[in-house]
Amino acid sequence: MIGPAVVPGETACWNCCRLRRLATSDRPEADHALQASLLAARPGRRARTYLAPMPAFLGHAVALAALDLLVNRAASRLTGHFIVQNLVDPEASLHAVLQMPWCAVCGGAADALRTASARRGSTTRLHEAHDPAALRRMLAGVVDARSGIVRRLTLDATSPALAPQAPITAAAVLSEYTDGSPHAHGAREPQVGTGKGFTAVEALIRATGEAVERYSAEVVNRKELLRSSVAGMAGDFIAPEQLCLYDEEQYARPGFPFVRVDKAAPIDWALGRWMDTGAPVHVPALPTYFNYCGGHDAHFCQVTSNGLAAGATLEDASMGAALELIERDAFMISWLARRPARRILPDDSVDPEVHEIARQLEERGARIELYLLDGGVSVPVVMCVGYGDGKRWPGAVVSISAHLSPLTAITKAILEQGQICHYVFRLMTGEAVAIPERPEDVLTLEDHAVYYLPPSRAEAFAFLREGGTVTAAELEEPEDVSPSELTRRVQSAGLRIAIVDVTSPDLAATPFRVARAVGPYFQQIHFGHQLAQLGNPRLRSMTPHGINPDPHPMA
C-alpha cells in the first residue's frame, strides 16, 4: 500500500487511513491486535524480505508516486488517496479515504471544519450519474471496499419468478466504525441500508443514504453535548416526558426495560432547532442518536431509526426526517386507536409504472389495498397492505409512506411493498420461522411481521375499511410541497417538530447531510408488543374504546 499523501488540515492522515481500513476489516479482532502490537513498539529487522524483484518494483512505484506529488501536489492522485499495488503483477487500485470525524493525530474532519480548512458541502449531484459506475466514482471515499464508510454496495439479484421486475432494489453494508481502541470492534452483525427505485442509480443512492444516516447518527462527540438534569435546564427544551413515554401499569410491570425520568438526575442533551421558527431547542440525546448509550439510569425509552433521514442538503434531510416522523405517528395512532381509514381506489392518475408493480405483486399472491390514514395531521399518509393466503404471500404485509402529494405517497407505498417482496419470499420459501402464538410473544422487529403470516390474523385489519372509499384522482394535489408548507400543516394540528443536525464531521465534503426529527407528543413506533409508548395523552384522547390488543404489523 502506498499513501495517502497528506495535506495537513485538509486530507486524511496516516491514522485516519489506518482506522478506515480497520473499519472495513473482515477480521477485526486479529487486525486490531496486530495494529496495537505494531504501534506499541517498532518491529525488529526481518530475517527474510520480499522475493528478489519485489523491493526494486516497490521502490520504483514509491519513487514515481513521490515525484508525482512533488511536481503537482494539487493534481497528485495520492492526495487523499492510497494505492494498493499488487507485487506479483502490475495491477494497482486507487482508494479515496475520508478524514475520520475525530482523530488523535490530525484532529480529523471536526478540527478541519473549526479552522475552515475543510471543504464544506459538495457540488456533486448524485442523480445526474448516468450509470452505477459513474455513481460509484461520485461516491469515492463514502463507498469503498478498503476504506469506505460503506464497504459494499450492490444491486439485489432478482428472480422474475419470485419478485416483480420493479422496483430495483439495492443494499449497502456499513463498515464497523472504530477509534482503534482494543475493545472498539464489536461482534454485532453489520448494519445494512436498503434502497429502491425505478432505476439502478436511484436504488443505489437510497441504499447508500440509509446506511450513511445510521452511521452518522451513531458517531457522537459527547463533549459537544449538554449535561444537565431536567430540573436544571434553562432555555427552550423538549422534556423526555413529552416524547410519549409509558403509562404507570407498564412501569410497574416486572422486568420492564425502561425507567422513569428522574428530573434531578443529569442526562445528555443535543442542540436542535424548531422547524417552524429556527429557534434553538435542546433535545434529549438518547432518542436523537442511534445506538446511543446513556447508562441504565438514563435509559428511558426505546430508540429506533424513526425520524432519521439523509439528504443532499440539511433542508432535504430535515424534510425527509419530518415526513417519516409524521408517517410513523399516523400509522401508530391509527393502529393503536383502531381509527378507520379511507380506502384509496387507484385510477389513471396513478403512474402506469406503479400500476404495473401492483399487478406483478398480485401475480405473486398479494391482494393490494391502499388506505389513507388519519393521525390528526393533514399530511397524506398512505398505507399499502398486501393480503395473501399464507402460502404464496403472508396473511398481511404492510408498507407506508407520507408526502404532501398524495400521489407521491401512493407511489412510494407501493414501491416499498415491491421492495419488501425479497424479504417476503425469504420468509415463505426459506427455513420455517417461529410464528408468535400470542401478542405478548411479539418481542422483536421481525416478530411484528411474522405474526401476520397466518391469513386468519388479517382480520385485525378490518377496522381500516370502515372509513369509506376515495379514488386517487379525488385526492387534492398541493401547489406547495415545501418545508414551510409541511411546517404550517404540523402547526395547524397543534404540534411542533425539532430538527437536530446529526451530520458527522467527515460527511461535510460528501453529498450527504443527516437530520433527526423529534416532536413532542408524536407517537413513536415500537418493536415488542408490550413496549408501546402508551403514556401519550394525544393517543389516549383518540382511543375511547381502549388500545388495540393486536400487535402492529410494521417491521
ABEGO torsion letter per residue (X at the ends): XBOBBBBBGABBBAAAAAAAAAAABABAAAAAAAAAAAAABBBBBBABBBBAAAAAAAAAAAAAAAAAAAABAAABAABGBBBBBBAABABBBBBBBBBBABBAAAGEAAAAAAAGABBBEBABBAAABABAAAAAAAABGABBAAABABABBBBBBBBAAABBAOBBBBBBBBBBBBAGBAAABBABBBBBBBBBEABAAAAAAAAAAAAAAAAAAABBBAAABBBBBAAABBEBBBBAAAAGBBBAAAAABBGBABBBBBAABBBBBBBBBBAAAGBBBBBBAAAABBGBBAEAAABABBBBABGBBBBABAAAAAAAAAAAAAAAAAAAAAAAAGBBBBBBBBBAABBAAAAAAAAAAAAAGBBBBBBBBBAGBBBBBBBBBBBBAGAABBABBBBBBBBABAAAAAAAAAAAAAAAAAAAAAAAABBBBBBBABAAABABAAAAAAAAABAAAAAAAAAAAAAEBBBAAABBBBABABAAAAAAAAAAAGBBBBBBBABBAAAAABABBBBBBBBBGBBBBBBEAAABBAABAAAAAABAAEBBABBBABX
